[in-house]
Amino acid sequence: MRFCTAFFVIPDTFYYEYLLLLVLRGVLQGSVLGPVIFILFTNDLPQHLGDFCTPLMYADDTTLFLNQYSSDGLAVSSYTALNMAIQYCYGNDLVVNPAKTNQIAFGRRAPEVPTIPDVSIEANLKFLGVTIDTELNWINNV
């Protein structure tokens, strides 16, 4: 049985409180084991999604790339790929953060692409520190 100790410090006082919590799974944030365990848990995600999209994984971020000729086909493929990724995460006891899940479309017909339910469509996003917009301009990075 593992326990995690939470330590609270209230500024300008000498009050310290310890809270003992039972940890059933996971590792502490900032632990050296965190990245290794994440890689072990997500190692087969590209093979799982390979028929639906091209996943790119870096550290704890996963980006799904899709390419279709029709906006309707892209909408169906996007929805399918995202649901496959969410099911994969659920099956591996991983959590998807909906606040960090976004959609962006590139190309002349980008405004025609329907949004995925519960996923916000953005005009620009940060991808590995680089701001990308729907026109693929570098103006936000200069």
PyMOL commands that set and color helices and strands:
alter all, ss='L'
color gray80, all
select helices_A, chain A and resi 33-42+45-49+71-91+98-100+110-112+139-141
alter helices_A, ss='H'
color red, helices_A
select strands_A, chain A and resi 2-9+16-23+54-58+61-65+102-103+120-121+124-127+130-133
alter strands_A, ss='S'
color yellow, strands_A
deselect
rebuild
show_as cartoon
